[in-house]
Amino acid sequence: MTSCFNGGAGWPEPVVRVQHVSDTCGDTIPERYVKPPSERPCLSPAAASSGGVGGGGGGGPNIPVVDLSMLDVDATSRAVAAACREWGFFQAVNHGVRPELLRSGRAAWRGFFRQPAVVRERYANSPATYEGYGSRLGTAKGGPLDWGDYYFLHLLPASLKSHEKWPSLPSSLRGTTEEYGEEVLQLCRRVMRLLSSGLGLEAGRLQAAFGGEGGEGACLRVNLYPRCPQPELTLGVAGHSDPGGMTMLLVDDHVKGLQVRSPDGQWIIVDPVPDAFIVNVGDQIQVLSNASYKSVEHRVTVSAAEDRLSMAFFYNPRSDLPIAPMPELVGPGRPALYPEMTFDEYRVFIRQRGLAGKAQLQSLQANQTAAAAAAAGSSSTCS
Ligand SMILES: O=C(O)CCC(=O)C(=O)O
């Protein structure tokens, strides 16, 4: 293994660390990172060098901000539900996770990405589990690459969590990540209750559909997007919706990068509120809510001036539970929009097709609609 390649571990070709590419490529990024013109982020020169300003930075439309410390739980639930129905995203402020933990979490992970390559490479991941230090998400040989490195680890179920698979340096990282995971997990459970009430259901209903407290899955992906000399040509993460339940994203307070598809189809760049979590609905909650809540496409732009770190905490249903629209949300004139599928099956479905905007859920919905139409056709023929 050299300082920049992970050539084994089941990847179809040597994996080059984007940190290394950024340090060595000069003014021109390699062809493999150049996105087709239709996917390029359309940054103004000023935005490209500052990390981007767009709808969010210029006082235009932006994702809602919800104060989770409000005493009126019904009002909080209504605000969360409205954001997730319209945008699929909101920024949670006064969320209860200690600000010093947000800072120490980010600092610990920045510390990992600053370790010498030989230390980082001890944790190089493989496509079998993706656990560890990685630089690509798909396995298509020769496919376009994103401008980012990451570290992926499991927190729940406990049977999948292994501190041995987490970096041992910096020495604070394991303890800080454990504490961070615990607090963010409690926050996810709270938001689940608000989302459930927002659907007119009992507060614990959505959580029960996830397998109950202790039955859920949780994992963390820490993304590092190194400085990029041509940010207008590439993306840190291409457009996708999150396959899991819900994501709690902690971003750099001062470097923008996350873009969200607005309800009218425009890409808007999120203007992060310091110490807020950016919360978004994933595909599993879109399915359970029968599309009342939206799992919205998002992507990440990169900056010529600074690198950017983000921590995505993915909160998922128990992986072997059938997930389908909740019966309370299905009825006459409101058919189930998706077939039943476990999260394990859905992940296989995604890995076969790759991350591709909203294509996966749309194709499941199209199949389901066609199946329902066929069933209606055959029953009317019989009657
Ligand atoms: O880095 C970000 O702002 C978003 C990351 C993201 O979308 C992901 O990790 O799935």
The ligand as a MOL file (V3000), in Angstrom:
LIG
                    3D

  0  0  0     0  0            999 V3000
M  V30 BEGIN CTAB
M  V30 COUNTS 10 9 0 0 0
M  V30 BEGIN ATOM
M  V30 1 O -21.6880 16.9100 3.5000 0
M  V30 2 C -22.8400 17.2400 3.3790 0
M  V30 3 O -23.2280 18.4000 3.5000 0
M  V30 4 C -23.9090 16.2010 3.0360 0
M  V30 5 C -23.4070 14.7860 3.0740 0
M  V30 6 C -24.3740 13.7950 2.5260 0
M  V30 7 O -25.3080 14.1050 1.8150 0
M  V30 8 C -24.1670 12.3860 2.8520 0
M  V30 9 O -23.1870 12.0590 3.5640 0
M  V30 10 O -25.0350 11.5690 2.4070 0
M  V30 END ATOM
M  V30 BEGIN BOND
M  V30 1 2 1 2
M  V30 2 1 2 3
M  V30 3 1 2 4
M  V30 4 1 4 5
M  V30 5 1 5 6
M  V30 6 2 6 7
M  V30 7 1 6 8
M  V30 8 2 8 9
M  V30 9 1 8 10
M  V30 END BOND
M  V30 END CTAB
M  END
